Amino acid sequence: MGEVVVFLPGMMADARAFGPQIADLSRDFPVLCAPPTQGERIEEIASGLLDVLPKRCALVGHGMGGMVALELVRRAPDRVTRLALMDTSPLADTPQQAAERDPRIIRARTGRLHEVLAEELSAEDLAPSPYRDEILALVQDMGAVLGAETYIRQSRAMMRRRDQQGTLRRLTQPVLVLCGAEDRQFPAKRHAFMAELIPGADLRVIEGAGHLPALEQPEAVCDALRAWLGAPFVLR
């Protein structure tokens, strides 16, 4: 078996967000999923994960999971063999973005989580597809299972996250930067900028996908991850 691959889902998501990739890669790799649900700071979440993750592993992080992955590699670069960053950002929340989270936190606390989740990820955030409604229903189900308290913790962690551009410049592992071509939340041009900061990064833009390419175009994402896992280790 190859390296241990650890999937870090985004906000209000569980292992089902990477269901096709977990099923595919588990034929050849040990696979784990570690949703970033514990802690009100990215640093706190990363610290908790370092206590339970394998001593060395390849990280695949989507959205908030990608931000946690960057904190993990910042803290313990020797424990991360490879890094895949999907539809995410190294930047901190702007003051406006942080302020916009407060009303959603209040509504989630008062029993309106379904409404808040629909705002966090709407149909327009995904590429047109016969499966778009099915994916949105899965997103709602994952959010309902995790519940309002998880949403509140994760929102606070997102509000307080640090800028990780310096971390990108220091990466020496094989790095895949992947995004959906139609992602409105974290557009492809921002991923191109992120890839430029990382020495030797491989940028993959997935056509026919928005913010959730792992579910929208699962085969293309599986192919990209397998190519990344097959890339040789190169000291830079």
PAPAMI-126356 format. One record per residue (C-alpha): x, y, z. Coordinates in steps of 0.5 Angstrom, whole numbers, plus 500, padded with zeros to 3 digits. Example, Ala and Ser with C-alpha at 12.3 -4.5 7.8 and 13.67 -1.06 7.14 Angstrom:
BEGIN
525491516/527498514/
end
This chain:
BEGIN
500500500/502507499/502513503/497515508/492520505/488524509/482528507/480535510/473537508/471544508/466547512/460543514/462537511/464530512/467524509/461524503/464531500/470526498/466520497/468518490/476520491/476516498/473510494/478510488/484511492/483506498/484501493/491503493/492507499/491508506/485513507/483517513/478523513/479528518/473533518/475540522/470540527/473541533/476548536/474555535/481557531/485554525/491553530/487549535/484545530/491543527/493542534/488537535/489533529/497533530/495529536/491523532/494523525/499519522/506521523/507522516/501523511/499526504/494532506/488533501/484540504/478543501/476550503/476550510/480544510/485547506/486552511/487547516/492543512/496550511/496550518/498543519/504544514/506550517/507547524/509540522/512540515/516534516/510530518/506532511/509528505/505532500/499537500/493538495/489545496/482545493/478551492/481554498/485560500/491562504/488569505/485571512/478574512/477581510/474585516/468585511/468578510/468577518/463582519/458578515/459572519/456574525/449575522/449568520/452565526/446568530/441565525/444558526/444559533/436561533/434554529/435557521/441553520/438550513/437557511/444559513/447553509/443555503/447562503/454559504/453554498/448556493/446553486/450558483/456556486/456550482/457549475/450547471/449539471/444534472/447532479/447539482/440539486/443532488/449535490/446541494/441536498/448532500/451539502/444540506/444533509/452534511/450540515/444538518/448532521/454536524/449541527/449549529/454548534/459546529/457551524/458557530/465554531/467553524/465560523/469563528/475559526/474562519/474569522/480569526/484565521/491568519/494569512/498563510/502566504/509566507/507558508/506557501/513560499/516555504/513549501/518543499/513538498/509536492/503541491/497540487/493546487/486544484/479548483/473548479/473553473/467556475/468557483/465563485/467563492/475562490/476563483/481560478/485566478/486566485/488559485/493561479/496566484/497561489/500556485/505562483/507563490/509555491/515552488/514547483/506547484/502543479/495547478/489544475/483547473/477542473/472544467/465543468/466544476/464550481/466550488/465542489/469539484/470533488/463531487/461535480/467532476/469526481/473522475/477528473/479530481/481522482/485523476/489529478/490526485/493520483/498524478/500528485/501522489/505519483/509525483/517524485/519527491/524533489/528537494/528544492/
end
